Every structure is written in structure tokens, then in C-alpha cells.
Amino acid sequence: MRTSLMIVFALYLSLTGANNPATKMMKENIEDISRFLKLELVPDVKINNGHIEDNFNLTIKTANNIMDYVERSMTETADKVQKTFETMASNITQNLEEIMQKSSSNLNALQKLTIDNELAIANDFTTKLNNLVAKIDTRMKQHEDFITTSVAVCAEAFSHMSRGTVKYASLFLNSVLIK
């Protein structure tokens, strides 16, 4: 802008007829400025414009590369996260199925063990009770042989002295129930 004002001012002076040495000097200055503009300034501006355009293109290319990388990374990350969640869901489902299966088999085994234990306890109790009854029967027979009398007859005769209750069948003096 300043350069064009200077050129306009110099032309104005030359047209107005200012004194000859001043006009000549102004003309030389204008020619020097013109030559400087044509030879040095304009090529520098063109080169700078080229650099600016190259830098702008490079910036756009770099920005596009960054955007592509970010998009690719986001897609890969989303895929990995989705695969991880699918794997987790599959593993959790498998683990729960295994837990249910093991719990079911453990429950069945526990029920069988409980039934077996109940049978063993009942059989053992029955055996011990039968042994106890046999021992009591043997003891009572020993008592009857020793005293030479029947326990049922003793129970009838001395029922008022005992602790607890002794009942017997009146028809069969062999059958006695002790409570």
C-alpha cells in the first residue's frame, strides 16, 4: 500500500512539472523501487505464498492422517472391548452352568449320603436295640432262674414299692412292659 502511494506521488510530481533535478531523482527512485519490486519482492512473495500453500497442504494432510489414525484406533478399541465383553459373557455363562451342574450333583450326592446315613443309623439302632432287648431278656431269665420266680409275679406282688410302673398282661405272665 505504501509503495503504491509513493508511486502515485512520484507520478504526480512528474506531471506537475516540478524542477528537473528533483523529477529526475524521483524517477530514478521510482525505477529502483520498481526494479526491487520486480526482481526481489515479487519472487519472495511468490515463494512465500508457495511455502504457505505447502505448509497449509501439509497441515491438512497431517490433520487427515491424525483423524484417520484416531478413527482406526477407536474402531479397533471398540472391537476389542466388544470381543472382551462377549468373552466375559461366555465365560460367565459357562461358569454358572458348571456351578449349577456341580451344585446339582453335590445335592444328589448329599441326598444319597443322607439316606445312606439314615439307613445306617436305623440299622445300627435296630441292631443295638435288639441286642439290648436280648440282653434284658437274658438278664431277666437269669433273675428268674436265680430267684426261682417270675418277674411278672414279682411285679404284681411288689408294684407298690417300685419306681416307675410295671405292667403285665394278666393272661400271659410271660409278657411284661416296663415304663
C-alpha positions as CSV (number, residue, x, y, z in Angstrom):
1,M,0.0,0.0,0.0
2,R,2.8,2.4,0.9
3,T,4.7,1.6,-2.3
4,S,1.7,2.3,-4.5
5,L,1.2,5.6,-2.7
6,M,4.8,6.5,-3.3
7,I,4.5,5.7,-7.0
8,V,1.3,7.7,-7.3
9,F,3.0,10.6,-5.5
10,A,6.1,10.4,-7.8
11,L,3.9,10.4,-10.9
12,Y,2.0,13.4,-9.6
13,L,5.2,15.3,-9.1
14,S,6.5,14.4,-12.6
15,L,3.2,15.5,-14.2
16,T,3.0,18.8,-12.3
17,G,6.4,19.9,-13.7
18,A,8.5,20.1,-10.6
19,N,12.1,21.1,-11.2
20,N,14.1,18.9,-13.4
21,P,16.8,17.5,-11.0
22,A,14.1,16.6,-8.4
23,T,12.0,14.9,-11.0
24,K,15.0,13.0,-12.3
25,M,15.9,11.9,-8.8
26,M,12.3,10.9,-8.1
27,K,12.2,9.0,-11.4
28,E,15.4,7.1,-10.5
29,N,14.0,6.3,-7.1
30,I,10.8,5.0,-8.7
31,E,12.8,2.9,-11.1
32,D,14.9,1.5,-8.3
33,I,11.8,0.7,-6.3
34,S,10.2,-0.9,-9.4
35,R,13.2,-3.0,-10.1
36,F,13.4,-4.0,-6.4
37,L,9.7,-5.0,-6.5
38,K,10.0,-7.0,-9.7
39,L,13.3,-8.7,-9.0
40,E,13.3,-9.4,-5.3
41,L,10.0,-8.7,-3.6
42,V,7.6,-10.3,-6.0
43,P,9.6,-13.6,-6.3
44,D,9.9,-13.7,-2.5
45,V,6.2,-13.2,-2.1
46,K,5.5,-15.9,-4.7
47,I,7.9,-18.3,-2.9
48,N,6.4,-17.4,0.5
49,N,2.9,-18.0,-0.9
50,G,4.1,-21.4,-2.2
51,H,5.5,-22.2,1.2
52,I,2.3,-21.1,2.9
53,E,0.4,-23.3,0.5
54,D,2.8,-26.2,1.0
55,N,2.5,-25.7,4.8
56,F,-1.3,-25.5,4.5
57,N,-1.4,-28.7,2.4
58,L,1.0,-30.4,4.8
59,T,-1.1,-29.3,7.8
60,I,-4.3,-30.6,6.1
61,K,-2.5,-33.9,5.2
62,T,-1.3,-34.2,8.8
63,A,-4.7,-33.5,10.2
64,N,-6.3,-36.0,7.9
65,N,-3.7,-38.6,9.0
66,I,-4.4,-37.9,12.6
67,M,-8.1,-38.2,12.1
68,D,-7.7,-41.5,10.2
69,Y,-5.4,-42.8,13.0
70,V,-7.9,-41.8,15.7
71,E,-10.8,-43.3,13.8
72,R,-8.9,-46.5,13.2
73,S,-7.8,-46.7,16.8
74,M,-11.3,-46.0,18.1
75,T,-12.7,-48.8,15.8
76,E,-10.0,-51.2,16.9
77,T,-10.6,-50.4,20.6
78,A,-14.4,-50.7,20.2
79,D,-13.9,-54.1,18.5
80,K,-11.5,-55.3,21.3
81,V,-13.9,-54.1,24.0
82,Q,-16.8,-55.8,22.3
83,K,-14.8,-59.1,22.0
84,T,-13.8,-58.8,25.6
85,F,-17.4,-58.4,26.8
86,E,-18.5,-61.3,24.6
87,T,-15.7,-63.5,26.0
88,M,-16.7,-62.4,29.6
89,A,-20.3,-63.1,29.0
90,S,-19.5,-66.5,27.5
91,N,-17.2,-67.3,30.4
92,I,-19.7,-66.2,33.0
93,T,-22.4,-68.3,31.3
94,Q,-20.1,-71.4,31.3
95,N,-19.1,-70.8,34.9
96,L,-22.7,-70.5,36.0
97,E,-23.6,-73.7,34.1
98,E,-20.7,-75.6,35.7
99,I,-21.8,-74.2,39.2
100,M,-25.4,-75.3,38.6
101,Q,-24.2,-78.8,37.4
102,K,-21.8,-79.2,40.3
103,S,-24.4,-78.0,42.8
104,S,-27.0,-80.4,41.4
105,S,-24.5,-83.4,41.5
106,N,-23.4,-82.3,45.1
107,L,-27.1,-82.1,46.2
108,N,-27.8,-85.6,44.7
109,A,-24.7,-87.0,46.4
110,L,-25.6,-85.3,49.7
111,Q,-29.2,-86.7,49.5
112,K,-27.8,-90.2,48.8
113,L,-25.4,-89.8,51.7
114,T,-28.2,-88.6,53.9
115,I,-30.4,-91.6,53.0
116,D,-27.4,-94.0,53.4
117,N,-26.6,-92.4,56.8
118,E,-30.3,-92.6,57.9
119,L,-30.4,-96.3,56.9
120,A,-27.1,-97.0,58.7
121,I,-28.3,-95.2,61.8
122,A,-31.7,-97.0,61.7
123,N,-30.0,-100.4,61.1
124,D,-27.4,-99.7,63.9
125,F,-30.2,-98.5,66.2
126,T,-32.3,-101.6,65.4
127,T,-29.3,-103.9,65.9
128,K,-28.4,-102.3,69.2
129,L,-32.0,-102.2,70.4
130,N,-32.3,-105.9,69.5
131,N,-29.1,-106.6,71.4
132,L,-30.4,-104.6,74.4
133,V,-33.7,-106.5,74.4
134,A,-31.8,-109.8,74.1
135,K,-29.6,-108.8,77.0
136,I,-32.5,-107.6,79.1
137,D,-34.3,-110.9,78.2
138,T,-31.2,-112.9,79.2
139,R,-30.8,-110.8,82.4
140,M,-34.5,-111.4,83.3
141,K,-34.2,-115.1,82.7
142,Q,-31.1,-115.1,84.9
143,H,-33.0,-113.2,87.5
144,E,-35.9,-115.6,87.3
145,D,-33.6,-118.6,87.5
146,F,-31.8,-117.1,90.4
147,I,-34.9,-116.2,92.4
148,T,-36.9,-119.1,91.0
149,T,-39.9,-116.9,90.4
150,S,-41.4,-115.0,87.5
151,V,-40.7,-111.3,87.1
152,A,-44.4,-110.8,86.3
153,V,-45.4,-112.3,89.6
154,C,-42.9,-110.1,91.4
155,A,-44.2,-107.1,89.7
156,E,-47.7,-107.9,90.8
157,A,-46.7,-108.6,94.3
158,F,-44.4,-105.6,94.8
159,S,-45.7,-103.0,92.3
160,H,-46.3,-100.5,95.2
161,M,-42.5,-100.4,96.1
162,S,-41.0,-99.7,92.7
163,R,-40.1,-96.5,91.0
164,G,-41.9,-96.2,87.7
165,T,-44.6,-98.5,86.5
166,V,-44.5,-102.2,85.7
167,K,-47.5,-103.5,83.7
168,Y,-48.0,-107.0,82.6
169,A,-50.6,-109.0,80.7
170,S,-52.8,-110.7,83.2
171,L,-53.5,-113.6,80.9
172,F,-49.8,-114.2,80.0
173,L,-47.4,-113.7,82.8
174,N,-44.5,-114.1,80.4
175,S,-45.3,-110.6,78.8
176,V,-44.0,-107.7,80.8
177,L,-43.8,-103.9,79.8
178,I,-41.5,-101.7,81.8
179,K,-42.1,-97.9,81.5
